[in-house]
Amino acid sequence: MPRSSPIPLRGRPRRSAPRFGLLAVQVALGVVICALIFAAAFNAAQNLSRAHIASGFGFWNNTAGFDISQTLIGYSANASTFGRAFWVGLFNTLVVAALGIVCATLIGFVIGLGRLSSNWLVARLSGGYVEIIRNVPLLLQLLFWYNAVLKALPDLRGSFQLPGGAILNNRGLFLPRADFGTPFVAVLVAILAAAVAAKSLQIWARRRSERGRAPMRLAMPILGLFIGFPLIALAITGAPIRLNALHVSRFNISGGVEILPEFAALVAALSIYTAAFIAEVVRAGILAVDRGQLEAAHSLGLRPGATLRLIVIPQAMRVIIPPLTSQYLNLLKNSSLAVAIGYPDLVQVFAGSVLNITGQAVEVIAVTMAVYLAISLFVSFLMNLYARRMSIVDH
């Protein structure tokens, strides 16, 4: 039988119609959202006007008139503005978040590795740390560190004298202040030179191992670079760093750097609490690495430490980075609990004192929310860049 000829198609099916429909839906949804936002803003402005409540950001340049216990930038209650108070609170928040992220990461990795240790005691202690810390609310841990630990220290008369001239009491930790002379720029240049030399050493060691030679241990050489270069610079410039001793009076301590107990309690609570979750993330990431990778490393004669550092951790980071990013964001947002112990972070200074004085809740809260959103997006952006770098290295 003759084959039937195919029915000719008169034209290609239109594929642009579904795309156009989806685009139209998205545009319509965007218009509706913008209209709702505009209506809400218009109604809020009308209600504020009827209640004779000021609106706008005219308060930003008004004199603040209140003190802040910790200021990383210049601030005066009688001369600084509400805008200056905002920056003080923001810098305090950023310092707490940065220190908390570093400390939580270090503690979390140590505890996570400890949970996988072959030592029975280390594994059980690490597991107990995780189960206890992550099941106790962060606010209770914060109050514990502040009230039960730091505020229980002796007063000024019974202060602890620490090595190096430091003093510890219930007012905080007081350290001698370091005065840097003009030649201290040479020390900074030496630190940058040490960083460049350390990176060059890492590149050389990696290329050396790619040629089939045994991997090098770089921890001690890099540490020597960061210690040796600044010491050489100090010797050449005549040691431009001088320590000023603390001046202890009957009622006060002056002449040094003061670390507030609120600051120490907040960093300790955030670090220890977040580290419990990071430990589980690290443990899961390491367990996700194929067992054959370990066996191949052992067959090549690599030691356990080198296997972990060169084989396991780089592959586990692909699994670790996404939940690790979430824990960093949680730590940043949990830093707002500082208001419970009176630490002057962004929420306590701007959304607390400034809001109570000006009464402009809409503007103050909107700015505070926008700042936390911007910081969170920036942290996510950096972690995504790091994840992309790790994926390229893995492939």
Secondary structure, DSSP 8 states (H G I E B T S, - for coil): ---------SS----HHHHHHHHHHHHHHHHHHHHHHHHHHHHHHHHHHHTT---SSGGGGSB-----S--SS---TTT-BHHHHHHHHHHHHHHHHHHHHHHHHHHHHHHHHHHT-S-HHHHHHHHHHHHHHTTS-HHHHHHIIIIIIITTS--STT-EE-GGG-EEETTEEEEEEEEE-TTHHHHHHHHHHHHHHHHHHHHHHHHHHHTT------HHHHHHHHHHHHHHHHHHHT--EEEE--EE-SS-EESEEEE-HHHHHHHHHHHHHHHHHHHHHHHHHHHTS-HHHHHHHHHTT--HHHHIIIIIHHHHHHHHHHHHHHHHHHHHHHGGGGGGTT---HHHIIIIIIHHHH--HHHHHHHHHHHHHHHHHHHHHHHHHHHHHHHHHH-
